[in-house]
Amino acid sequence: MKKIIVLSLLVALTLTAFVSCGGGNKIQVAETPKAAAPAAAPAAAAPAAAAPAAAPKAEAAPKKVEPLTYADGTVLRMATGYNSKKTGLSFDADTAGQGIELAGVTYHTGDLKPTWVEVQNVLKVKFEDKYQGNSATNELKYWAERLGDVDMVSGNASALNEYGEAGSFVNIAEYLDRMPNFKAYLDANPIVRLSITGNTTTGAIYFSPYFDGVNDIERMPLMRVDFVTKLLDGEGEFKAEKCGNLKSAVYEPYMPTSGKVTIDTVKADGSGVFQLTKNYDKAGNIVAKMNDALSKGAVDGVTAVNMLRKYIDEAYDGYYGTTRSNLFVGQDAAWDADELVALLRCVVANAQTLNGTDTIQGYFSREDSNLQRQVDLTRFIGTLFGIRGMESRQEWLYIDSDGSLKDARQQVATYEALERVHDLAEEGLISKSFIEASGENSGTMLENDMGFMSYDYNQTQTILNATKLKIDEGEKYMAVMVPVARWYDGSDPNGVYMRFTESWRSVKTDAWAISKAGVGSDENKLNAALALIDFAYSDKGMILLSYGPDAFIKTKADGSYETFSFNGKQMPVIADSTFDLLWKLTKGNYTNFARYYLGSTLSFAKSQAFEFQCTHEIGKEGAGKISTAIGLGVIKHPELALTENKWYTSVPTTLPTTTVETKTLNEYTELISKFGTAKKKFNIMVDQIQKGYTLDGVASAEDMVNLVNKSWGGAQYLMLKQQQWKRIQKFYDNL
C-alpha cells in the first residue's frame, strides 16, 4: 500500500532576502545548520566486550549552490497578462482615463500598475510591457515566431510544454536548487509538481504555475433563499390567491422510492456531525408522488408546495419543524436532486407569490447566451447526479479507484444525467433564455425577481445582493450546501450516498514561461526572470502578488499588518480605502479590481484571503456554511495528493505529452470541436440539455458513448492519456 501524501493548504515558506551585492542582486539561500558533534559517552556506558566501531564513511561535501545574481536595472521584456488589455502589467486607456489616483499616486496610460512598480523595486529590475492584451493562448500565438523579442510570455500550459520540448522555453527544473521558495512549494505539493512536469525523462518544467486560489472549493449552488422560505416555512398549509399549474411530468426519480438512506449531516449550529435519515418507506419519493398526481390530472402550485411540505415533515421525521427551508439552505441542509426538482416545480408554478407575475425561471446561468457560462450547468450536473469528470481540472478526465484514468465523455451515466436535465428543460424548469441562448444574465434575473438558482462563483455573484436585490425587504441570494448524491468511489459496489464536489481549486491552465531566445546568453536576464518566479512563491511575494503593495493593506502603528484568521493562517486585512476603491471602480468585483487597477492576481499563487474580505456579507454566510461542512468532512472533494483511494486524487491539470502524442491528439477534431467550453463554441452536452439527442443515429446514452469512442477518437484519446498518466506516476516514484 502506497503512503498517502497529505498536502498542506498553505505552505510555510522561508522568506528570501534580496540584498545588494557588488552592484547586483543576490538571492540568499538559507543554509542548513551543521549538527553539533555528540558528547562522548561515559566509559562505563560501553559494553565490556564491544567490538570496535567501524570508521564512519566520509560524507560527500554538500553541492555548492550558486545564488541567482543579476545587475541592478536588468530589463525584463514581459509579454504577460491575463486575458485583455485591461488585465496587463500596465494601465490601458480605459482603466487610466485622464489619470487615476490610487493610494496617493496618480497613474497614466502606459504606467506600470502598483503591484508591478513594487515588484520592480523589490527585485531591482526594470519591466518593459510587451503584452498585446490577448488570452494566454492567443498571446503565445502572437509571439511564437518572435520569441527573441520578449523574455517572459503568457501561454496555455499544454502549448508551453509543446514549445518547451521544441527548445523555445527555459527548463526551470534545472534551476530549482537556486529557487528555494519555488522548490519548497513544489516539494510540499506533489500534484502541482506532476501538473507542471513537461517531460518525464528529464523532469523538465517549462512554466510557472498559476493558481486562482488553491485547495479550496470553487463553484457553489446559489439560491434565492427568500423564495425557499416563503414557500416552505410556517405552520399549517401554504396558501396563495393565485398560482399556475405544474407542467406534465417528464423527469423520473433519481433517488430511491422506498427504504431508508442515512447520511452524515452538519448540526444546525455547525458544532459537529450527526446522522440524518431520509425515510422513503414513510414519505415516499417526492418526485414519484408528484408524477403520480400529475398522471391523474392537473396539479397547481399551491398543491405542489403542500405536497413538498408534507414530504419533508415525514421523510425527516419532523426534524426541520416549521423551518423546512433548512433542508435546502440551512447549515444542516441535506437536499438531493429529486427534492430540488420538486422545489423547482413549486417555484415555477408560484410566480405570483414570489414576484407578482405569471413567469419565473428555475435554473439560469450567469449569461444564458454565452457557452462559457452555459457549461456551468453541465458542471452542476456532476455534483447533482454523482458523475465524475464533469468539473475536472483537465478536460473531462478523472482517476478511478483502481488508479486508471476515465473520461466522463465516455460514460453512459454522463448522458443519462444529461437526459434527466433535458427532462427538466421539457418541464420548463430551466430558464427559457438558456434553452434559446437568448441573452439573459444573472443581473437581470435577480433584479427582476425572474430567476431562482444558478451554479457559479460565490464572490462575484453574491455581490448582486448589494446591487440588484432589496436586502432590506428580505431578498437574499446565497450559496447553499452541496447536494447529496450517489457516488461510486470504489468503497461500495452499490455506491455511497454522500456530498462530494469536484469543483476544487488546483493549477490552472494559463501560465508564464521564460523565452530561451529572449534571454539568450544573458545571465542577468535569465537569473532575473528566475528570481521573479521564486519571489512569487515567497511569503512576501504571495502577499504582494495577491493584495498589491502595502499601501493597500491595513497596518498597525509599528508598520506590521493588521491580520485575520483565514484557513488557519493569519493573513493581512485590506485597507478601508482599498475597500472603498473596490466599490467605486468595479462595483465590488474583487477580481476585476485586482487585475484592472492593482495589477495583482495575474499569475502565480493567488490567495483567496483578499477575495474573502471583499465578499458580500450574504456571500460570506453561505460560503461559511459550506466551509464548515468541508472542515467536518461532510463535503468530500478531490485531494491535491496521491491518495490511498485514487478516486480522491485530483487529476493533474496537464500531463506531459510527446511530440507524436500531441500531433495525434490534435487530430481528434470531432472530440475537440463537439465539447467546446469557450464563448461562441459548440458543446454537445449543452445542446443535449436544450434539445435532447440531435445527432443522426443517436437516440440513447449508449449511442453517444459509441459515437465518442469509435467515430470521434475517444478510445484512442483515453489510451494516450493513460500512457501519460502512467509515465508521470513512474517519474514521481523515482523523483
N, C-alpha and C positions, 0 to 999 in steps of 0.2 A: 504494500500500500504506500503510495507516494505521500510524502509530507505535504500538508496543507500550508500554503504560503499566505499568510494573512497580511494584507496591506494596510498601511496607516493612511487615513484620510488626509491629514496634514503632516508633512514630514518636517521634523525639526532640523533645519539645515544650518550649517555653520556660516555665519555672515562673513563674507570675504572682504578683506580690506584692500582698498585701492590707494596706493601710495606713489608719490613721485620718486623716480629713481633714475639718475643720470639723464634728466630731461625727458624721460618717458614714463609709461605706466607699467606697473607690475602687479599681477595678482598674486598675493601671498598665499601659499598652500600651507595650512596648519600642519605642523609636524606632530607625529605620534610620540609622546614622551617615552624615553627609554625606561625599561623596567629596572627597578633598583636591584642590586645583587642581593640574594638571600643571605640572611645571617647564618653563620656557621652553627651547626647543631652541637649541643654539648656532647663531650666524648662518651658519656655513659649512655647516650641515646642510641649509639650504633651497636648492632648485634656483634657479639664477640667473634663469630666466625664469618662475618660478612665478606663476600668476595669484593675485590677492588672494583670500584665503579669504572665503567668504560668511559673513556675520554669523550666528552661531547663533540659532535661534529661542528665544525666551524660553519656558522650561518653566513649565507651569502649577503653581501652588503646590499642594503636597500637601493633599488634603482633610483638614481637621481632624476627628479622631475624638474624640467625647466619651466619656470613660470611663463605666463603669456606676457610678453613685453612688446610695447609699441611706442612710437614717438607721439608726444602731445600734438593734438591737432590733426591726427591721421583722419583722412577723409574716407567716409563710407558712403557709396552711392546706393541709395535704397529704393528699389522698385517694389516696395512693400506697403500693404494697406489691408483693408478688409474687403469691401466689395463695391466702392463707389468713390468719386472724388471727395465726397463729404467725410469718408472714413479713411483718410490717409494720414500721414505724419504731419502734413501742413494744412493750414486753413485754405479752403477754396473761397471763391467769391460769394457763394451762397451763405456760408457759415460766418465769414468775417464781415461781410457787408462793407460799410464805410469805416470799419474798425470796431472791434468788440473788446470790452473790458472784462477781464476775469481776474479776480483776486488782486486788483490794483494795477494790473498790467494790460495795456492795450495791444491787441494783435491785429494784423492786417493780412490780406490775401497773400499767400506765399510764405508767411511766417510759420516756423515750426510750432506745433501745439505744445501746451505747457509740459506735458509728460516728456516729450522728446527734447525739449530745451533742457530739462533736468537730467535726463539720461546722458545727453551730450556733456553736461557739466560734470557729472559724476565720473564718466569714463574718459573725459578729456579727449573726445573725438569731435569730428565735425560731420554732420549728416547733410548729404545732398539728396533732396527728394526727387526721385525719378519716376514715382508711381504714376501710372496712366489712369487710375481710377476704375479698374476693371475688377470682376470677380477673380478669385485666385486662378481659376482655370484659364481665363482669357488673358490675365496679366502675363502668365508664363508663355502663352502662345505668342503674345506681342514681342517678348524679349528673346524667344527661343533662338532666333538667328542673330542676335546682337548681344549675347551674354557678356561679351568683353566690355560693354558699356556700363555694366552695373556690378555691384559687389554682393548684394543680397536681393533676392527676388521671392515674391509670393508664388505659390503654386498649389495644385491639388496633390495630395500625398502620393497617390499611385503614379502620377506623371513625374513627380520629383524623383521617385525611386527609379523610374524608367530612364530619365535623363541622367540620373546619378550613375546608373550602371553603364551608361554610354560614355561616362567620363566628364560630364558637364558640371557636376557639383562636388564640393569638398566632402570627403568621408569624415564626418565629425567624430566617429568612433576612434579614429587614430589619435585624437587629441583629448580623450576623456580624462586621462590621468592629469592633464593640465587644466581641467574644468571641474574643480571639486564639488561645486554646488549642483551642477547638472548631473554629474556622475552619482552623487548621493541620492538624487531624486530617482534616477533610473534603477539604482541598486535596490531601493526600497519599494519600487513599483514594477514588478516583473511584466505585467500585461502591457504597461507603457513601453517597456523595452521591446517586447515582442511586436507591438503595433508599429514601431518605427524602424525596425531592422529591415534593411533593403536587400540584404544578401546573406543567406545562412551559411555560406562557406567562409566569407571574410568577416561577417558580423558588421558590415558597413551600415552607417546611419547617414542619410543624406539630407535630413531636415530636422529642425527643432519642432517638437510637438506643440500643438495649441489645444488648450482646454477651456471651454466655456463653462467653468466650474468643473469639479471632479468628484467622483464618488458621492453623488447626491442625485435625488430624483429630478427629472427634467420636466416632462409634461404631466398634467393632472386633469381629472374630470372637474369641470366647473359648472355650477348650477345657480339658478335664481332661487336662493333659499326662501325668499318670501313667498314664491309660488308654492313651494312644498308645504310650508307651514300653513298657508291659507287653505289648502285642500285637505290636509291630513290631521291637523291638530284640533283639539277641543272635545268637549263632552257631547254625547248624542250623535245624531246623524248629520251629515253635511247637507246643507240646503242652498239652493240658488234659484233666483227668479227666472233665469234664462240660461240655457246651455245647448250645446249641439249634441249630435249622436256620434258614437264610435263608428268608424268605417268597418266594413266586413273584415272578419279576421283572416289574416294571411299567415302571420308569424305563429309558429308552434312552439311548445315549451322546450327549453334547453335544460333546465334543472329538473330534478325528479318530480314525479306526480304522486308518489307515495313513499312511505318510510320516513326516516329522520336523517338530518345532516347536522353534525355538531362541529362548530368552528371556533377557533381561538379569536377572541374579540377584546378590544381595549375597554377597560372600565370607563364609565361615563366621565369620571374626574381625571382620567389619564394616569392613575396611580398604579396600574398593573393590568393583568390579563385574566379573563375568565372565559369559560366555555358557554357559548350560546347555541341553542338548538333550533333548527328550522323543522317544525313538526308537520310534515305533509300529510300524515295519516289523519291529523285533526283538522287541518286547514285546507288541504288540497293544494294544487298548484294554481296560483292566481291567473296565469295566462290561460290554463286549461279551463278554469271556471268562467272566465270572461268569454272565451271562444265558444263554450257550450251555450252560454246565454245568448250570444250573437247568432248561433245556429237556429235559435227558436224565435228570433225577431229582433227588433231594434233595441239598442241599449244606449240610454242617454248618459251625458257626463255626470250627472248627479248620482245615478245608479252605479256607475263605474267607480266613483270615488268611495261610495259606501261599501262596495264590494272589496275595495282595496283596504279600507279601514278595518273591516271585519277580518279580512285575511291576516293583517298584521297582528291584530289582537290575538287571534287563535294560533297562528303559526309560531309566535314567540311567547305564548302563554301569558299575555298581558304585560310582558317586560317593559315595553315602551310606553305604557299607560296612555295618557291623552296627548303626549308629545310624540306621536307616531313619526313625525318628520325626522326624528333622530335616526330612524332606520337608514335614511339616506344622507343626512347632513350632520349627524352628531359625531362626537368622539368615538362613541360605541356603535357607529354605523356598521351594518352587515349586509347591505343590499347586493343583489345579484342581477344578472341580465334579465330574467323574467320579471322581477319586481320593477326594474327600470322600465321595461316595455309597458307594464301596467300603469306606471306613473306617467309615462309619455302619453298614453291614451287618455288619461284623466286630464292632463294639461291641455292637450289639443282640443278636447271636447268641452273645455270650460273657459274658453277665451273671454266670454262676457264677465266672468268673475275675476279673471286675472288682469285683463287690460281694457275691458269695456267695449271690445269689438267682436266681430264674428270670426276673426282669424288670429291664430298664434302658431308659431313654428316650434317643433320639438328640438331636434338637434340641428345646430348650424356650425359652420366653420368661420374662422376669422375673416376670410374673403371667399365667399362661395363661388366666385368665378375664377379663382386662382388655384391651379392644380397643386402648387406648393403648399397651400393650406388645406385643400380638399383631402390630400393624402393623410392628414391628421386623423380623419375618421377611420382609415384603414389601420392606422396605428392603434386607435382606441379599440378596434375590433379584437386585436390580440389580447388586450387586457380583459375585455368583456367575456370572451369565449375561450380563454385558455390556449391561445395559439402563439407559439414561439416564432421568432424571426420577423414579426411584423414591425418591430421597432428596434431592429438590430443596429449595432454600431457599424456593421459592414453589409451593405446591400440587404438581403433577406436571410442571412446566414445565422445559425446558432449551433451550439455544441450540445449534442445529446448526452444522455447519461453514460453511454458506452464510450464517450470520448470522440466520436466521429462528428463531422460537420453535417448539418442538414440545411435545406433551403426551403423556406416557407412557400415559395412559389411551386414547389414540387410535392406539396402535401394536400391530400384530399380534404383534410379538415379545414384548410385555409379557405377553399372555395365554398365549402358547406357553411362556414361562418359568414362569408360574403353573401351567400344566398339568404341567410337569415336577415342581414341588414337590407338587402333588396326588398325583402318582405316588409320591413319597417317603412321603406320608401313607398311601397304599394299602399300601405295603410295611412300615408300622409304624416308620418312621424318624423321625417327628415325634411328640413326646410325646402320649400319649393325652389328657392334660388340656388340651393345646392344641386338639386336634381337638374335644373335647367341651366346651371352655371351662368346665372343672370346678373350677378354683381353685388348682392347684398353683403354687408360686412358686420362684424360684431358690434361696432359702434352704433350703427343704425338699429340693429336688432335690439340692443339693450335700451337705447334712448327711447324707442317707440314701444317698449314692452312687447316686442314681437317674437323674441326668441327665449328658449328655456335653458339650453345647456350646450356646452362645447367641450373640447379636449385640447388644451393649449398650455402655454407658459403662464405661470401664476402672476409674476410681477407685471408684465406688460398688459395683461388682460384685466387684472383686478384694479388697476388704475382707473378703469372705466367707471368704477363706483363713484369716483370723485367728479368725473366729467360728464357722465351720461345718465346716472341714476339719481333718484331723490332719496338720499340716505335718511334724511330727517323724516321721511314718510314710511320708513321701514324697508325700502328696496335694498336688495343685497345680492351681489354676485360673488360667489365664493368657491374655492377649491373644496372638494369633498373626498371622502375616503375612496381608495381603490376598491373595486368590486370583488366579491367572492366568485371564483370560477373553478372549474375542474382542470387541474394541471397534471400533466404526465411527466413528472420529474424523475421517474425510474424507481421511486421508493415503493410504489404500489402499482401493480398492473392495471388496477381499476381507476387509477388517478387519485389525486388528493384535492379536496376542496379547501382552498386557501386563497389569500390575496397575494398576488405577485405582479410586479411591474418590471417590464423590460426597458422602460424609459429611464436609463441610468447613465449618468454623465461619465464620459471617458475621453480619450483622444479624439479630436475632430479631424476632418479630412483636409482642412486647409493648413498650410504651414509655410515657413520661411527657410530658404536654403542659401548657401554661400556659393557664388559663382566662381568656378575654377579659372575661367578665362578673365573674369573681372579682377580678382585679387592677384592672379598671375604668380610671379615670383616675389611679390612684395610681402615680406613677412609682417610688416606693420599692418597692412590691410587684413591679412589672414588672422593675425592674433587679435586685432581689434574686433573683428566680426565674431570670433570665437568667444572673446570676453563679453560681448553683448549677450550672447546666448547664455553664458554661465551666470552673468549678473541677473538675468531674468529669473533664475531659479534660486537665488539667494533670498533671505527673508526681506531684505530691503528692496530688492528688485521686484519681488512678488507684490509688495505693497504699492510701490511706485507705479508699476505697470497695470495695476488694478484701480487704484484710488487716484492716481495723479500725484503731483508734488505735495509737500507738507502744507502749502498754503490753502489746500482744500480739505485739510484734516484738522479736527479739533485738538488743540494741545493744552497742556497744563502750564502753570507758571514757570516750571523748570524746563519747559520745552519738550517734555515727553508727551506721547499721545494719550488722549482720553481713550479708553478701551471698553469693550463689552464682550461678553462670552458668546462665541459663535462656534457651534460644533465642537465644544470642549476646548477652544483656544481663545485667548484674548486677542481681539482684533480692533483696529482703530475705528473711532467714531468720526463720521464726516462732519465738517464744519457747518454751522447753521447757514452760512452764506452759500455754501455748496448746495444745500437742500433748496434754498430759495432760487438759485440759478437753474437747478434741475427743472423746477416747475415753470419758471419764466421762459426758458429756452426750448424745452421739449415736453412740456405738459406732464412732467413726472415720469417720462420714459427714460429709465436709467441707462439702458444700453445705448440709445441714440445720444444722450448727453455725454456719456463717457467717450464714445467714438467720434462724434462730431466736434466736440469742444475741448475735452481734456486730451484726447489722443491716446487714451488708455484702452485696455481690453481688445487691442487689435490682434494680438497673438500671444503666445506663451501661456502661462498658467493664470487664468483669471480667477480671483477669489470671489465667491458669492457673498462675502460679508458686506461689501459695499451695496450690492443689489438688494440684499435683505433689508438694509436700513431704508432703502428707497421704496420698499413695497408698501402699498396702502394697508392701513390697519386691518381692514377686512381680509386682505390678501394674507397678512401675517396670521390671522386667526385660522383660516383654512389650512394653510401650509403647516402651521404649528401642530394641528391635529394629525396630519399625515406624518410629520417628523416624529411625533410621539409614537405612532404606530410602527414606524420603521425602527426606532430605537428599542422598542419592546419585542421586535421580531415578528410582529403580526403581519406587516407587509414585507414580503421577501423580495429579493432582487438579484441580478447578476453581481458577481464579485469581481473586482479587479485583481484576481488572484487565480492561481492554479488550484482549484478546489478538489476535494476528495471525490465528490459527486460532480463530474464535469458539466452536468446540466446547468450548474450555477456559475460556471466560469464565463465571464464576458468574452465574446469573440473579439480578437484583435481588430482594430479599426482598419488596418491594412495587413496584407500578407505579402511576403516577398515573392515576386514572380520573375522567371527568366524571360529573356527577350522573346523566345519562341512561345512561351505561355501567354505573354502579353499580346502577341500578334494573334494567337489562336482565340483568346478571349474576346478580342475586338472584332472578330469575325462573326460572333453570335449577335448579329444586328437586330434580329427579332426580339431576342431576350432583352436587349438594351432598350430598344425603342418602345416596346409594349409595357414597360414598367418604369416609365419616367416619373420623376418627382419634382421637376422644376416647372416654373411658370411657362405656359404655352406648350408644354409637352403632353404626352398621352400616357395614361395608366389604365391598364385593363381592369384592375381591381376597382378603381373609381367608376369606370364605365359599367362594370357589373352591378355596382350598387345602384347606379342611376337607371340602368335599362335591363338588367338581367344578362343572360348569355347572348352575345351578339355576333360571335364569330361563326362562320359556316362550319357545320358539322359538330358544333359544341352545344351539348344540352345538359351536361352534368359536371360535377366536380371531377369525376374520373376522366371525362373527355378533356378537361382543361389540363390536368396533370399529364396526360398522354401528349397533348399538343406541346406543352412546355418542354417535356423531356425529349420527345422524338423529333419534333419539327423545328423547335427553336434552340436546340442545343443544350437544354438544361442539364441532361445527364452528363454530358462531356464537361460542361462548365463545372459541375459539382466535383467531378473526378479530379480536375485540375486544382480546384480549391483544396480538396482533400490532400493532395500531394503537398501543397504549400503548407498546410496546417501541420502535417507530419514533419516536414523539414524544420519548421520553426520550433516545434517541440523538441526535436533532437538537438537543434542548435542550443536551446536554452538548457537542456540537460547537461550539455558539455561546456557551458559558458564558464 
